[in-house]
């Protein structure tokens, strides 16, 4: 945590903003209700710094570089090589030191890249704030907020800086992160006349890092960054976490275990060598080189790079990972619980049907353009002449926070699409909202929309005269509040038969996959706003289309072949939800359940149906938690989407919590493991595919590396066991290690997604990364490489070639065998020949570099002394390459047999 004092600017310190009257506050901060202008904001930002909390001192690049050489074995190797240089092997020792240094620099570059990739992900997950700049409402990165900015906040937002409130509507915040108090705090905008009160009692202030749970408000920024209360108690930055994933931790401990075995093997081998008469110093260097070669020192970097690059690929596919451990679980996901509106559908609503006076009107037109006509029973009508039509739509539009605007490229809405469709329908009917006084079209009071209540209610001054309560929302909810029915010029009792008629119309709309919203109202004469939602007059129903996203159908098909079950969980009504689910192919079991039915089931009953229900409709956020708990209890790996404030517990609980980047609230995004930047279901499926790919690449890398190392050890052990000369010198071992562990292995870790990955069932999470199949592959490769290299070595000695020649042949055969193994490991199931070599350019270039380097150290005089090699003839090269290719052929045959066996099983 960096020191607080470094960022503290005296101008920002005034902890008594709560005492000021609003005009005093404005003048102190040189701002107004219309906010700052851009130039002033820039100047303040330069003066006071960015609105960020510093989360600790970054490690310097130099320190990261030094880290690479902190390994004890590397230190021993450098010292021993130094001594050997002084005694009798200057050229070889120098080569050893150069290779070790190069390997260190390579490790540094890899780690640095991995860190940078994670840093850039952090930036993408940053918050935004809605402010007024130059008199216009704008969304800006929260870090650009400055003292004096006027900021809008609403339910679900995280407060982006410390604000003094100047306007509030039923505003409540959750300040638990700051004060520990878990009940929501009611806020107001009046000044408080006390000199000293604790933060929890500063009811006209809201603080950075706390959340709006209800209502909305406007505030002026009084403190930013480290000067906020949040900054002062110096809590950690809560955006992308880069803690290690369980896989990283497991692999780190696997690496440590291998390290211990490597040291034991190296000691045994160098002792054996010593007894065969090799000098002690060269055996120490050799032993250390063997240990260094066996230890997968690049393992942490490869894993981080594979994950970071995979996560970057996910960003391109619109899925932003916030918590790295999610990446591993993603690939194992077998159930995706998804919202409907905006995730499966386009969330571009257009009102198609309008029901008033017991009559259904059709509305034409596309998108948000206010051009369209009304018709009834096949003939066009003039909206003005249809009694109540314009009036009820006008009421509906007044009960919306959404506005319609004309831009150069057409009409767009600012706000919620459901409301947008009402505003547009009203405009089509000739309603001119601008005739009402501007401030929210003269709204006097409001009970905001929430996913729990499924309604929104306002009190508006209509034409500057009469006050109306207007309520719109889910039909069942609105219908319960209605006692009367508007029909033509009359207001009659809403009897059972009328209720049935209304439900029938709504049901018909739902079956056409239309989303249905009811509008009710009543004149309001009192000055208090208690019980305003009772005794309403039923006005009308609006049926709006929200077409499915075209790419979702394909994504759902992909899920099916990948063994993933999509489940729709929606706040919308059951009939509409089922109609859309059918259209998309989600109704695998043909079962749907409503929130009310779900509440009536006890745990045991629910457990029986939970996995076989395709659609959950009229669901509240608390039901989501119940569903996710039941699914996870059965061992499923569950991804769950959510966007509202109250979705956070379910998102936290799910294996993969998925929040929406566009529609979602800050609170839901903070609780999630992954954010969809386009709110699209198809992006979850792409992310799952990437998750599988990342896991597979790490497995490929491990199989390749451990198989190769195992083979090298077997080859050398066999030579020692048969008291043949030691086949590889220390410098050769390190050279091979640099190429294989440093270059090829990393390239395998970034292999692009393999074809057919989504044709397999999800991975069993209980199975480790080195599952049975992987271990078999490692054993096969290890034994093959060991036997082939040893075979070539003893053949060369048998036919009377010199020790140096036989050793060079061993060296070349080992390198080529491991390169062929690298090619084979591009896929552990598919034939390598079926894979485009240009799909993995890093691998192709690493193989080319390895071949060229090997040719150079064997063929060029200047390297031969350092690398203890001798020149090979054409036939000898052919012998080395020809024998090595057996590794590729055998592993390909093995994969083929395994594939046939899987198909016949
Ligand atoms: P999903 O959960 O799939 O996103 P949804 O958008 O229908 O579906 P909610 O936003 O919780 O879920 O809405 C639930 C219900 O509340 C809707 O079906 C609708 O009847 C009603 N509703 C939605 N938006 C509004 C609004 N702005 N004002 C009043 N009622 C609304």
Boltz pocket constraint, residues with backbone or C-beta under 6 A from the ligand:
constraints:
  - pocket:
      binder: B
      contacts: [[A, 338], [A, 339], [A, 340], [A, 341], [A, 342], [A, 399], [A, 416], [A, 418], [A, 419], [A, 449], [A, 450], [A, 451], [A, 452], [A, 454], [A, 455], [A, 456], [A, 472], [A, 473], [A, 474], [A, 475], [A, 516], [A, 517], [A, 569], [A, 570], [A, 571], [A, 572], [A, 573], [A, 619]]
      max_distance: 6.0
